Amino acid sequence: MGKASTPKRGGAASSGPYDRKSNNKSAGSGSSSAANTNIFRFDKDYGQHILKNPGISDAIVEKAYLKPTDVVLEVGPGTGNITVRALEKAKKVIAVELDPRMGAEVTKRVQGTPLAKKLEVILGDVIKMPELPACDALISNTPYQISSPLIFKMLAMKNPPRVAVLMFQREFAKRLVAKPGDALYSRLSVNVNFWSTCKHIMKVGKQNFKPPPKVESDVVRIEPLVGAARPNIAFEEFDGLLRIVFNRKNKTLRAGFWQKEVLALCERNYKVYCSLNNIAIDETVDPTDKDVAMDTAMDVEMDVDDDDDEADPDAAQDKKNSGNGWIGGGGDDDDDDEDMPVFFKELGVVDDKDKTPSRNPKSRVAMIVRDKVEKVLTVTDLADKRARQCDQNDFLKLLLAFHEEGIHFS
């Protein structure tokens, strides 16, 4: 059916959240009833694609296995299609909504019913909140542009929810369940499967949304590990290591750690460690040429690794799959670029081929850190392995070896 024209006031379109259809009775027999119908204008900048299929809404709530005592957190409730179903089964639903119009819509939907007392609406950006509200279950028809930040925010919680049933863009969902060696294996894959168990639930076609997105979607179920099952490692520490190794996941770990910016980061963290443990360090300049020769050798090795990437079909596929960024216009996450440590960005990272070997003499502590990094890569036998080929045990072995040398990543 064609879209009815919207009347304008004073030559400009209505600025309210709702637009009324024309009251012109000559428009047809149904125009009188249409005049009383409110048409919600969705904002694509917020990723507002409302799930209109009631069967899928029921399935999402059903797969959360909610208890009558559960507190449910819903991110992006929209018009409340999933919200009302969760309210019927849980003790309370906390809905976090960025768009005030949507917050008003979901509130109005349960107004005057017993469910209204069980609903709490929080207006704001869930990613900018200091931490997620305490909850037993997390459900969401997730706006695609916050998929990765929401996952990491949930995993970093001290007391994460028992279960999360989330809908994502299909390619992003494939990243969650990717295994070592897969083209989509990434920092996200390692973290999710290290701190939780993740299962694919179902596929959702784009025709099930209003307005339809440009991509297909999938629903996944994530069960964070808690108690004794949760790894006794700081999330920030483990994730800090993964940020570095997956910054260039198609290069060998040696080439990745020998980047000047990574060595500078390791040196800075090592100085902090020494300061906290009252360990004396020598920051005088080492005038030897050892560092110059090492820089030159590592630049040559990194150039060779670039050639290896060109011939690697998985690397080519990764490049094809990447490009939208985690906060782009509803696209998939490219962890290798957008998740680059802030320290790298502050220094202004450039491509290795545009760099020239440093001829500046290094401090003695810098040389010590270089030796420690090389020692770790050697004793773990991971120097010539690529991040996309490593599993959780490899990363744990690498992290332990760095800790034994006093190098941390949080």
N, C-alpha and C positions, 0 to 999 in steps of 0.2 A: 504494500500500500504506500502511495506517495506521502511525503512528509508535508503536513499542513503548514501554511505560511504563518508566521508569528507577527502580530501587530506591533508596531513601534510607537513609542511615546516621545513626542517632541523631536522626531527625526533620529532617535537613538534606540538601540535595542534595550529591552528590559534588563536591569542590572540585578534583579532578584534571583533567588535560587529556582524559582518556578516561573514558567511562562504559560499563560492561558491561551487556548486556541481562540480563534475568531468567533464572535457572537453573531455573525452574519447568518440569519436564518435561511437565506437563499442558497447557502452552500450545500444543502441537502437535508434529508429527513433526520439524519443522525447528528446534525450540527448542534442541536440544543443540548443533548447530553454531553457532547464533546466539549462544549463551552465550560462545563463544570469539572473537566478532567485536568489535573495538574500534570505537566510533563517535566520530569527531572532532567536537568542538563548535566551530563556526566563530564568530569574534568579529566582528560587523558593525561595531563601532567601529573596527576596523583595516581595514575594507573588504575582508574576506576572502570573495571570490567565486571559487572555484576553477574554472579552465577544465578542463572534463571531456571536451571533444571532441578526440580525438587528432589528427584531421585539421588542426584549426586550430593546435594546438601545433606540428605538423610544418611548417605553412606559415610561422609566425612565425620559426622557426629557419632555414627555407629562404631566406626573403627577406632574412636578414642576410648571406647569402653568406659564411659563416664559412670561415676557412682553418685548417689544422692547427696553425698557429703563433699563432693569436689567443688573447688573453685576453678573456673575456667577463664583463661585469658584469650581473648580474640583480638587479633590485629587486623584492622581494616574491616569492620563489620558491614560497611556499605549500607544497604537498605534493611539488613537484618534477616536475610533468608536463612543463614546458618545460625544466627544468634537465637532466634525464637526456638529452634530445635534443641539447642544446647540448654536454654533456660528450662525447658520441660524436663530435663534429666539431671541437671546439676543444682547445687545449692546456690551458686552465684556465678554470674558472668561479668567479667571486667572487660569492657570493649574500649580499645584505644583507637581513636579516629582522628586523622589529621584535618579533615574537611568538616567544619561546623555544620554545614548543611546535612551531611550524612549523619552526624551525631544527633541532630534534631529529628531526622527521619526515623532512625532506629528507636529513639525514645518515644516518638509518637506512635510507633507501631504496637508497643506493648502498654501504652498509657491506658489507664482504667481497667487493667487486667491484673490478676494475681502475680503475673510474671514481672510486673513493673518493679516490685520490691526487691527482686533478685538481680536487677540489672544496674550496673554502675558504668557510666560512660565517662572516659577521660579524653579530653580534647588535647591533641598535641602530637608531636613527632616521636614515635616509639624509639627510634634510633638515637635521638638526642636525650632520652631519659637516662638518668644516672645508672639505673638498673631496671630490669623488668619487674613488674609487680609479682609478688609471691603467688604461685598458682600450682594446681595439681595437673592441669592439662593445658596445652596450647593448641589452638586451632586457628586456621587462617586461610582465606583465599588471598594469598600473599601478593601485594603489589610487586611486580617483577623487579622494580628498581631497588628494592630493599631486601631482596632474597638473601644474599650473602651476609650483609650486616646483621640481619635478624638471626640467622643461624649461629654466627659467632657470639652474638650477645647472649643467646640462650645457653650455649655450651659453657660460657664463662661464668655463669651464675654459680654461687656457692651451693645453693639448693635448687637445682633445675627441676622443671616439671617432670612428672612421672612419664608422660607421653606427649608427643607433639604430632598432630596430623596436619600437614601443610601442603598447599598446592603451589607448584612452581612451573616455570617454563620448562618444557620437556628436556631440552639440552642441559639445563641446570640440574634437573632431577637426575639425569644420567651421570653428572659429575659426582653426585652424592654417593652413588653406588659403584663408581668406577674402581677397578682393581689395578695393582701395579702393572705397568706395561700398556694399559689402555691409553688411547689418544686423549681422553678427557680426564685422566688421572691427574690430580692437582693437590695443592695444599688443603683445599676444601675437602677432598675425598679422604685424606689422611686424618684430618681433625675429626670429622664426623664419625668415622669408623673407629677412631681411637677412644673417643669419649662417649660413644653411644652405639646402638645397633640401629641400622637403617634398612628399611624394606620398602620396595615399590608396592603401591596399593592398586592403582588403576590409572588408565589414560583418560583424558578429558578433551574432547574435541572443541575447537574454538566456537562452534555453533551453539554451545551451551552457555555462552556469555552474551551480555548486552551492555555495550556494543561489542561485537566479536573482536578479539585481539588478532594480531597478524600471525601468531604462532600457536602451536598446540601446547597443552598443559598435561602435567602428571601430578598425582597425589602420592605423597610418601609418608610413612609412619616412622618417627624417630623416637627411640627410647633411651634417654641419657642414662649412663651408668651412675649409680649412687652408692653411698656407703662403702663397704669393703671392696666392691667391684670397681669403684672409680679409681683410676690410676693415681698414685700418690705423687703427682708431679704438678707443679704450678702450670696452669693453662697458658699464662703469658710467656713462660719460659719455653715450653714446647712449641708454641705457635711462633715465637720469635725465631727459633731455629728454622722452622718450616718456611717462614717468610724469606729467609736468605736463600735456602737451597732451591725453592721453587721460583725465585725471581728469574732464574734462567734454567728451567728444569731440563732442557735438552742439551745442556752442557755438562761436562764432568764436574763432580763436586770440587775437584782441585781447581779447575778454571773458575768456578763460581766463587770460591773462598779467596782466590788470589786477586780478585778485583780490588782496586785501591780503596774503594769506598767500604767494602766489607772488612778489609784489614784495618781501616781507620776505626770502624765501629768496634771491632774486637779489641783494638788497642784501648779505646776509650773505656769499654766495659772492664777490661783487665785492670786499668788504673783505679777504677772505682772499687773493684774487688780487693786490690792491694791496700787501698786507703782504709777500707772497712776492717781489714785483718792485720793492720799495722805491719805491712810488708814493705820494706824499703825498695824503691825502684830507681834506676839510673836513667835520667832523661837527657843526659848530655848527648851531643851529636856524635855519631859514629862516622868518621871520615873515610872508612874503607869503601871500596868499590863493589863489595859483595851485593849490596842492594841494587845497584845499577844493573849488574849482570843478571840478577834474579828478575828484575822488572822486565828486562828485554826478553829473557827466556819465557816468562809467563805470557807476555804479549804475543809471542810467536805461537805458543800453545793455544791461546784463546782464539787466534786467527784460524788455526787448524780446526778447532772445535766449531767455528762458524761454518767451515766447509763441510764438516760432518753433518751439521744441521740441514744444510741444503740438500744432502743426499738421503736424509732420514725421512721416510714416508710418514712416520708418526708426527715428526716435527712439522712437516708440511700440512698435515691434517689439523694440528693444533693451531697453526697460523690461520687456516681457513675457518676454524671454528671460533676464533677470537675476534674481538673488535668493538664490542658495544660497551664494555665496562660495567661495573656493578651498579652504578647509579645513572646509567644512560637511560634512553627512552624505552624502558621496558625490555631491555636486551639481557642476554646471558652475561654471567660474570667472567671476566678475564683476570684471574687471580695473579698472573705473572706480572701484570702492569699496574692495576689499580691497587693491589695489596702490597706494593713496594714499600719497605720501611720508610717512615717519614724522614729519618736521618739521611737516606739516600737522596730523597727529593730536595732536601735543604742544600745538599752539596751540588745538586745539578748533575745527575748522571747522564752521560752521553754514551753513544755506542762505542764498543771496544775498537772498531776500525778507525774511529775518529781520534783515538787517543794516541799520544806519543809516550814512549818510555820516560819515566821520571829520572832526572839526573841529580835531583836534590838529595843530599845525604840524609839518611834516616837516623832517628835517635836510637839509643841502645835499647830502650824499652820496646820500640817498634820492631827491632830485630829479634828481640826475645819472643814477641807475639808471633812473628812470622815463623820462627822455629817451632813454637807450640802448635800452630795451625798445621804445619807440615807433619809434625809428629803424630797429631790426632788422626789425620787422613791416612797416614801410613799404618799405624797400629790397628786401625779399624778395617783396613783393606777396602776402603770405600773411595779412595782418591780417584780412580778411573771409572767409577760407576755414576750413572746419571740419576737425578732425583726421581724421574718418572719410572725408574726400574727398582727403586728401593721400597721396602715395606716398613711396617711400624717398628719391627725389631731393629732394622738398620738405623732408623732415626733415633731410637732409644740408645743404641750403642754409641752413636755419634755424640749425642747429648751428654751421656755419661763421661765419655772421654774428654770432652771439652770442659766439663765441670772439674774433672781431676786436674786439669791444667789451669784452673782458675778463670776460665772464660765463660761468661754467662750471656744470656740474650734477652732478658726481660728488662 
